[in-house]
Amino acid sequence: MKKLFVIGLASTLALLVGYVAFMSYSRSKEAGLMRMSRQFVAHGQFNEARLSLSEVLRLDKRNVEATRLMADMVAGDPRGNELQWRQRVVDLDPNSTEDRVALAMVALGVHNLSIATNALNQIPASGQNTAQYQNAIGVLDIALHEPLAAEAAFSAATRLDPASEAPRMNLAVIRLHSTNQVSVAEAVQQLNAFAVGTNASYRCRAMRELIADDFVHSKMRSALALSRKLLAEPDSSFSDRLLQLDLLQRASDPGLSPALVSAEAAAGKNVDLINSLAQWEIGHLPADRPLDWLTRLPRSLQTNQPVAMLSAECRMALHDWSGLQQSLQAQNWQIVDFMRHALLAKAFYGEQLTDSMNDEWAKAVQGAGVGLRNLTVLLQLTMEWKWTAEQTDLLSSILKHHPEAKWAVPLMMKNLEAGGRTRELMNLFEQQVEQDPNDLQAKNNLAMTALLLNETELKPFDLSSQVYGMEPTNISYASTYAFSLYEQNRPADALKVFAPFDVKSLSDTGVAGYYGLVLRANGHEKMAREYLARAATNPNLLPEERKLFGLTP
């Protein structure tokens, strides 16, 4: 037994020694990889740095420095998810004020106010007396539309660190829009200083702000001069070209045409830039101008779905239905091919080829499926094209498959009312009541349409009484209940229901007709004619209502 104990102890000690040696090796390897990572970053070898940092985090996923460096590495890369990395750093080091501020600034950059607010609110008072914190608070205040609070925060940041450029730039920008002319003059002076400074990023931002200010105040010559300087900057962006196009068009400058040619050349084969420029041209120029450019692009770009859609938009604006049909016929837009079929339907509609139009629209609806996003896209097209029947069908599908899409109900009601489709309205209200038995408005609407259609099996008398009992001061509910009493040959009781309401409420075009009916039934013929005439001005009366009020069809 003693021998076995000694052997066991020796084995345990060997394992312990091995574990200590392994941990020592791991820590040594981790430290070495961190040194390499820092060197890679210092020499701009970011791919190598990313690989070595990944290995560090594989060895120790709680390494704060490696996580922070990785966040720095992916900064500005939309695919790198900097926000996620910054959140991870804060999770690992929750007491770091600098990391919380960094997280807040990234969150503000992607308009995530919740994360930004939470990150800044958890910084203790002892960490708030820094320029970085006050600058971040100022940026958050701007996002929250609180300019006075933002100005105070930026002012505090500049006092804490007069050499820091970020809060000084932010303070100048916010004061540029002040109503105090002294503050505006100081802001312009400060931005002009930034515009000739050594920091390229601030130089460009300052020029953009000054250009926008000149544009607002119609100082076009100054704005154009600054725009040319901005485009000469290495850090200028393609959006700065679009800004210059705005200026040239506003100034009716002959330089617009060559600037357009230059912008088209700069867009090259980049689909995102082509998309941005084409949208600018579509919004500012006759449709034949952007279409001419888009059709001169390489064929591989012309059939790219975003570019093809822009070309289709131009052809629709020009009513070039044949060209639209031919350009779309042989294409395939993959998961959004339903959009291509919808545009083909529009082309055939323009050519008055009804059968082909219906066929393509059926393919569009089938291809869209029942997903809310796709159905909404098609719905927007039908609204733009004023295709009422197709719009109603889509709304019906949305409400069937997505009852949570409450926004579709008023649109559906408007369409059915415009078409005088009372029975379909009643079915819609019945569906709403089934989904939410506590929806008083839906119950009231169901009661009214059931009364108009004499659908007694839906118990409209009971429904209207129930709704009115819940909210007797609601004129709409009172009007429905009074009409139900009128239909039960109880005109005196119906008149009592209307008694508490003032003339303004009773003169509402949705109520006046029913009040007129009740007045007439109680022998007040002259007053009844006045209110029935008022009802006749309502363009949304249903056929049954027009008949009820004695109006022409």
C-alpha positions in Angstrom: 0.0 0.0 0.0 2.9 2.3 0.9 4.5 1.6 -2.4 1.3 2.3 -4.3 0.8 5.5 -2.4 4.3 6.6 -3.3 3.7 5.8 -6.9 0.4 7.7 -6.9 2.0 10.7 -5.3 4.8 10.7 -7.8 2.2 10.5 -10.7 0.2 13.4 -9.2 3.4 15.5 -8.8 4.4 14.7 -12.4 1.0 15.8 -13.6 1.2 19.0 -11.5 4.7 19.7 -12.8 3.4 19.1 -16.4 0.4 21.4 -15.9 2.6 24.2 -14.5 5.0 23.7 -17.4 2.2 23.8 -19.9 0.6 27.0 -18.3 4.1 28.6 -18.3 4.5 27.7 -21.9 1.0 29.1 -22.8 1.6 32.3 -21.0 5.0 32.6 -22.7 3.5 31.9 -26.1 0.7 34.4 -25.4 3.1 37.1 -24.3 5.2 36.5 -27.4 2.1 36.7 -29.7 1.1 40.0 -28.0 4.6 41.4 -28.7 4.3 40.4 -32.3 0.8 41.8 -32.6 2.0 45.2 -31.3 4.9 45.2 -33.7 2.6 44.3 -36.6 0.2 47.1 -35.7 3.1 49.6 -35.3 4.3 48.7 -38.9 0.8 48.7 -40.4 0.8 45.0 -41.0 -2.8 44.6 -40.1 -3.6 41.3 -41.6 -0.7 39.7 -39.7 -1.8 41.5 -36.5 -5.3 40.2 -36.9 -4.0 36.6 -37.2 -1.8 36.8 -34.2 -4.5 38.5 -32.1 -6.9 35.7 -33.0 -4.4 33.2 -31.8 -3.9 35.1 -28.5 -7.7 35.1 -28.0 -7.8 31.4 -28.7 -5.4 30.8 -25.9 -7.1 33.3 -23.6 -10.5 34.7 -24.6 -10.4 37.1 -21.6 -7.2 38.9 -22.7 -8.3 42.6 -22.5 -5.4 44.1 -24.4 -5.9 41.6 -27.3 -9.6 42.3 -27.4 -9.0 46.1 -27.3 -6.4 45.8 -30.1 -8.8 43.8 -32.2 -11.5 46.5 -31.7 -8.9 49.1 -32.9 -8.1 46.9 -35.8 -11.7 46.6 -37.2 -12.5 50.3 -36.6 -14.2 51.7 -39.6 -14.7 48.3 -41.2 -18.5 47.7 -41.5 -17.7 43.9 -41.7 -15.5 44.0 -38.6 -18.4 44.7 -36.1 -16.4 47.1 -34.0 -19.4 47.6 -31.7 -19.3 44.0 -30.7 -15.6 44.1 -29.9 -16.0 47.4 -27.9 -18.8 45.8 -25.9 -16.6 42.8 -25.2 -13.8 45.1 -23.9 -16.2 46.8 -21.5 -17.5 43.4 -20.4 -13.9 42.4 -19.6 -12.9 45.7 -18.0 -16.1 47.4 -16.8 -14.3 50.0 -14.7 -12.4 51.4 -17.7 -13.8 54.9 -18.5 -11.9 55.2 -21.7 -13.3 51.9 -23.0 -16.9 52.9 -22.1 -16.4 56.2 -23.9 -15.0 54.3 -26.9 -18.0 52.0 -26.9 -20.4 54.9 -26.7 -18.8 56.7 -29.6 -19.0 53.6 -31.8 -22.6 53.0 -30.8 -23.4 56.7 -31.7 -21.8 56.1 -35.1 -24.3 53.4 -35.9 -27.2 55.3 -34.3 -27.6 52.8 -31.4 -28.6 55.4 -28.7 -29.5 52.7 -26.2 -26.0 51.2 -26.0 -24.4 54.7 -26.0 -26.6 56.0 -23.2 -26.1 52.9 -21.1 -22.3 53.0 -21.6 -22.0 56.7 -20.5 -24.5 56.4 -17.7 -22.5 53.7 -16.0 -19.4 55.9 -15.8 -19.1 57.1 -12.2 -18.8 60.8 -11.4 -15.1 60.4 -10.8 -14.6 59.5 -14.4 -16.8 62.2 -16.0 -14.4 65.1 -15.6 -12.5 64.3 -18.8 -12.6 65.9 -22.3 -13.4 62.5 -23.9 -16.4 61.9 -21.6 -17.8 65.4 -22.1 -17.3 65.2 -25.9 -19.2 61.9 -26.0 -22.0 63.3 -23.9 -22.2 66.2 -26.4 -22.5 63.9 -29.4 -25.2 61.9 -27.6 -27.1 65.2 -26.8 -27.0 66.1 -30.6 -28.4 62.6 -31.4 -31.2 63.4 -28.8 -31.8 66.8 -30.4 -30.7 68.8 -27.4 -28.3 71.4 -28.9 -28.0 73.6 -25.8 -26.9 70.6 -23.7 -24.5 69.5 -26.4 -23.0 73.0 -26.6 -22.5 73.0 -22.8 -20.8 69.5 -23.0 -18.5 70.5 -25.8 -17.6 73.7 -24.0 -16.7 71.7 -20.9 -14.6 69.3 -23.0 -12.6 72.2 -24.5 -11.9 73.7 -21.0 -10.7 70.3 -19.8 -8.4 69.8 -22.7 -7.9 72.9 -24.9 -5.6 71.0 -27.2 -8.2 68.3 -28.1 -9.5 68.9 -31.6 -12.6 66.8 -31.5 -14.6 68.8 -29.0 -13.4 72.1 -30.5 -14.6 71.0 -33.9 -17.9 69.8 -32.5 -18.4 73.1 -30.6 -17.7 75.1 -33.8 -20.1 73.1 -35.8 -23.0 73.4 -33.3 -22.3 77.2 -32.9 -22.4 77.6 -36.6 -26.1 77.0 -36.4 -26.7 79.3 -33.5 -29.0 82.3 -33.6 -26.3 84.4 -31.9 -24.4 86.1 -34.7 -21.3 86.6 -32.5 -21.2 82.8 -31.9 -21.7 82.1 -35.6 -18.8 84.5 -36.6 -16.5 82.7 -34.1 -17.6 79.3 -35.4 -16.8 80.3 -39.0 -13.4 81.6 -37.9 -12.6 78.4 -36.0 -13.8 76.2 -39.0 -11.7 78.2 -41.4 -8.7 77.5 -39.1 -9.5 73.8 -39.2 -9.9 73.9 -43.0 -6.2 74.8 -43.4 -5.0 72.7 -40.4 -2.7 69.7 -40.5 -5.4 67.1 -39.6 -6.7 65.9 -43.0 -10.0 64.5 -41.5 -10.8 67.7 -39.7 -9.8 69.7 -42.7 -12.4 68.0 -44.9 -15.1 68.1 -42.2 -14.6 71.8 -41.7 -14.8 72.5 -45.4 -18.0 70.5 -45.7 -19.6 72.5 -42.8 -18.6 75.8 -44.4 -19.8 74.7 -47.8 -23.2 73.7 -46.3 -23.4 77.1 -44.5 -22.6 79.0 -47.7 -25.2 76.9 -49.6 -27.9 77.8 -47.0 -27.0 81.5 -47.3 -26.8 81.4 -51.1 -23.1 82.2 -51.1 -22.5 80.0 -54.2 -19.2 81.4 -55.4 -17.6 80.8 -52.0 -19.2 77.4 -51.7 -17.9 76.3 -55.1 -14.4 77.6 -54.4 -14.4 75.5 -51.1 -15.8 72.5 -52.9 -12.9 72.5 -55.4 -10.5 72.6 -52.5 -12.3 69.8 -50.8 -12.2 67.5 -53.9 -8.4 68.1 -54.1 -8.0 66.6 -50.6 -6.8 63.0 -50.5 -9.4 62.3 -47.7 -12.4 63.6 -49.8 -15.2 61.2 -50.5 -17.5 60.5 -53.4 -20.3 62.2 -51.5 -18.2 65.4 -51.8 -18.6 65.1 -55.6 -22.4 64.9 -55.2 -22.2 67.9 -53.0 -20.4 69.8 -55.7 -23.0 68.7 -58.2 -25.7 70.2 -55.9 -23.8 73.5 -55.8 -23.2 73.6 -59.6 -26.9 73.0 -60.4 -28.1 75.5 -57.8 -25.8 78.1 -59.3 -26.7 77.2 -62.9 -23.0 76.8 -63.4 -21.8 75.6 -66.9 -19.3 73.4 -65.1 -22.1 71.0 -64.2 -21.8 69.0 -67.4 -18.0 68.3 -67.2 -18.4 67.7 -63.4 -21.0 65.0 -64.2 -18.7 63.3 -66.7 -15.9 63.4 -64.1 -18.2 61.9 -61.4 -19.3 59.1 -63.8 -15.7 58.3 -64.5 -14.8 58.3 -60.8 -17.7 55.9 -60.1 -16.0 53.5 -62.4 -17.3 49.9 -61.9 -18.2 50.4 -58.2 -21.9 49.5 -58.0 -22.3 51.5 -54.7 -20.9 54.6 -56.3 -22.9 54.1 -59.5 -26.0 53.7 -57.4 -25.3 56.9 -55.5 -24.6 59.0 -58.6 -27.5 57.5 -60.6 -29.9 58.4 -57.7 -28.6 61.9 -57.7 -29.1 62.2 -61.5 -32.6 60.8 -61.3 -33.5 63.2 -58.6 -32.0 66.3 -60.3 -32.0 65.8 -64.1 -34.3 64.6 -66.9 -34.5 60.8 -66.8 -32.9 60.4 -70.3 -29.5 61.7 -68.9 -28.9 59.0 -66.2 -30.4 56.4 -68.5 -27.9 57.3 -71.3 -25.0 56.8 -68.8 -26.4 53.6 -67.3 -26.8 52.0 -70.7 -23.2 52.8 -71.6 -21.9 50.8 -68.7 -20.4 47.4 -69.3 -23.1 44.7 -69.8 -22.1 42.9 -66.6 -22.9 46.1 -64.7 -26.1 46.9 -66.5 -27.6 43.5 -65.5 -26.5 44.0 -61.8 -29.8 44.2 -59.9 -29.4 47.6 -58.3 -28.2 49.2 -61.6 -30.9 47.4 -63.6 -33.5 48.7 -61.2 -32.2 52.3 -61.6 -32.4 51.9 -65.4 -36.0 50.6 -65.0 -36.9 53.7 -62.9 -35.6 55.9 -65.7 -37.5 54.1 -68.4 -40.7 54.3 -66.3 -40.2 58.1 -66.0 -39.8 58.3 -69.7 -42.8 55.9 -70.4 -40.4 53.8 -72.4 -42.5 50.7 -71.8 -41.1 48.7 -74.7 -37.5 49.4 -73.6 -38.4 48.5 -70.1 -39.9 45.2 -71.2 -36.9 44.3 -73.4 -34.3 45.2 -70.8 -35.9 43.1 -68.0 -37.1 40.1 -70.0 -34.0 38.0 -70.0 -32.7 38.9 -66.6 -32.8 37.1 -63.2 -32.7 39.0 -60.0 -32.4 35.9 -57.8 -34.1 36.4 -54.4 -35.7 39.7 -55.5 -36.8 38.4 -58.9 -40.4 39.1 -57.8 -39.5 42.8 -58.2 -38.4 42.2 -61.9 -41.8 40.6 -62.6 -43.6 43.5 -60.9 -41.7 46.0 -63.2 -42.5 43.8 -66.2 -46.2 44.0 -65.2 -45.9 47.8 -65.2 -44.3 47.6 -68.7 -47.1 45.5 -70.1 -49.6 47.8 -68.3 -48.1 50.7 -70.1 -48.4 48.9 -73.4 -52.0 48.1 -72.6 -51.3 44.3 -72.8 -53.7 43.3 -69.9 -53.2 39.6 -70.1 -49.4 39.8 -70.0 -49.6 42.4 -67.2 -51.8 40.1 -65.1 -49.5 37.1 -65.8 -46.4 39.0 -64.7 -48.1 40.5 -61.6 -49.2 37.0 -60.6 -45.6 35.8 -60.8 -44.5 38.8 -58.7 -47.0 38.0 -56.0 -46.1 34.3 -56.1 -42.4 35.1 -56.0 -42.8 37.5 -53.0 -44.3 34.7 -50.9 -46.0 35.7 -47.6 -43.1 37.5 -46.0 -44.0 40.9 -44.7 -41.0 42.7 -46.2 -41.6 41.5 -49.7 -45.4 42.1 -49.6 -44.7 45.6 -48.3 -42.3 46.3 -51.2 -45.0 45.3 -53.7 -47.6 47.3 -51.8 -45.5 50.4 -52.1 -45.3 49.9 -55.9 -49.1 49.5 -56.1 -49.6 52.7 -54.1 -47.1 54.5 -56.4 -48.8 53.2 -59.5 -52.3 53.7 -58.1 -53.2 50.1 -58.7 -56.1 49.9 -56.3 -57.3 46.3 -56.9 -53.8 44.9 -56.6 -53.2 47.1 -53.5 -56.3 45.7 -51.8 -55.3 42.1 -52.5 -51.9 42.7 -51.0 -53.3 44.4 -47.9 -55.7 41.4 -47.5 -52.7 39.0 -47.7 -50.7 41.1 -45.2 -53.6 41.1 -42.7 -54.1 37.4 -43.2 -50.5 36.4 -42.7 -49.4 39.2 -40.4 -52.2 40.3 -38.1 -49.7 42.3 -36.1 -49.3 44.7 -39.0 -51.9 47.1 -37.6 -50.8 49.9 -40.0 -52.4 47.9 -42.9 -55.9 48.2 -41.5 -56.5 52.0 -42.2 -55.1 51.5 -45.7 -57.4 48.6 -46.3 -60.4 50.5 -45.0 -59.6 53.5 -47.3 -59.4 51.2 -50.3 -62.6 49.4 -49.5 -64.5 52.6 -48.7 -63.3 54.2 -52.0 -64.6 51.1 -53.8 -67.9 51.0 -51.9 -67.2 47.5 -50.9 -69.2 47.4 -47.7 -69.4 43.7 -47.2 -65.6 43.3 -47.5 -65.3 46.1 -44.9 -67.6 44.2 -42.6 -65.5 41.0 -43.0 -62.4 43.0 -42.2 -63.9 44.4 -39.0 -65.2 40.9 -38.0 -61.6 39.6 -38.5 -60.3 42.4 -36.2 -62.8 41.7 -33.5 -61.9 38.0 -33.6 -58.2 38.9 -33.2 -58.9 41.4 -30.4 -62.4 41.2 -28.7 -61.5 44.4 -26.7 -61.0 46.6 -29.8 -64.0 49.0 -29.3 -63.3 50.8 -32.6 -63.4 47.5 -34.6 -66.6 46.5 -32.7 -68.2 49.8 -33.5 -67.3 49.5 -37.2 -68.6 45.9 -37.3 -71.9 47.0 -35.8 -72.3 49.9 -38.3 -71.6 47.8 -41.4 -73.7 45.0 -40.2 -76.6 47.4 -39.6 -76.1 48.8 -43.1 -76.2 45.3 -44.6 -78.9 44.1 -42.3 -76.7 41.3 -41.1 -78.7 40.6 -37.9 -76.9 37.3 -37.2 -73.8 39.4 -36.2 -76.1 41.0 -33.5 -75.3 44.6 -34.4 -77.9 45.9 -31.9 -76.1 44.3 -29.0 -72.7 45.2 -30.3 -73.5 48.9 -30.7 -75.1 49.0 -27.2 -72.1 47.3 -25.6 -69.6 49.7 -27.3 -71.7 52.8 -26.4 -72.0 51.7 -22.8 -68.2 51.5 -22.6 -67.7 55.1 -24.0 -70.9 57.1 -24.2 -69.0 60.3 -24.8 -67.5 59.0 -28.1 -69.6 60.6 -30.9 -68.8 57.8 -33.3 -70.0 55.1 -30.9 -73.0 57.2 -30.0 -73.9 57.7 -33.7 -73.8 53.9 -34.3 -75.9 53.2 -31.2 -78.5 55.9 -32.2 -78.7 54.3 -35.7 -79.3 50.9 -34.1 -82.2 52.4 -32.1 -83.5 54.1 -35.3 -83.5 50.7 -37.0 -85.4 49.3 -34.1 -88.1 52.0 -34.6 -87.1 53.9 -31.4 -86.5 57.4 -32.8 -87.1 59.2 -29.5 -84.5 57.1 -27.7 -82.1 57.7 -30.6 -82.5 61.5 -30.3 -81.7 61.3 -26.6 -78.4 59.6 -27.4 -77.4 62.6 -29.6 -78.6 65.2 -27.0 -75.3 65.6 -25.0 -73.2 66.5 -28.1 -72.5 70.0 -29.4 -73.2 71.3 -32.9 -69.6 70.8 -34.0 -69.6 67.1 -33.2 -73.0 66.5 -34.8 -71.9 68.4 -37.9 -69.1 65.9 -38.6 -69.7 64.5 -42.0 -69.5 60.9 -40.7 -72.2 61.7 -38.1 -74.4 64.3 -39.7 -76.4 61.9 -42.0 -77.4 59.7 -39.0 -78.3 62.7 -36.9 -80.4 63.9 -39.9 -82.2 60.6 -40.1 -83.1 60.7 -36.4 -84.2 64.3 -36.6 -86.5 63.5 -39.5 -88.0 60.5 -37.7 -88.8 62.8 -34.8 -90.5 65.4 -37.0 -87.7 68.0 -37.2 -87.7 68.1 -41.0 -86.0 71.5 -41.5 -83.0 70.6 -39.3 -82.9 67.2 -40.8 -82.4 68.6 -44.3 -79.5 70.7 -43.1 -77.7 67.8 -41.6 -78.4 65.4 -44.5 -77.0 68.1 -46.8 -73.9 68.2 -44.7 -73.6 64.4 -45.0 -73.7 64.7 -48.8 -70.3 66.5 -48.7 -68.6 63.4 -47.4 -66.8 61.7 -50.3 -66.4 58.5 -48.4 -70.0 57.5 -48.0 -70.8 53.9 -48.7 -73.5 53.0 -51.3 -75.8 51.9 -48.5 -75.4 55.2 -46.7 -76.1 57.2 -49.9 -79.3 55.3 -50.4 -80.2 55.6 -46.7 -79.7 59.4 -46.8 -81.7 59.8 -50.1 -78.6 60.9 -52.0 -78.0 60.2 -55.7 -75.8 57.1 -56.3 
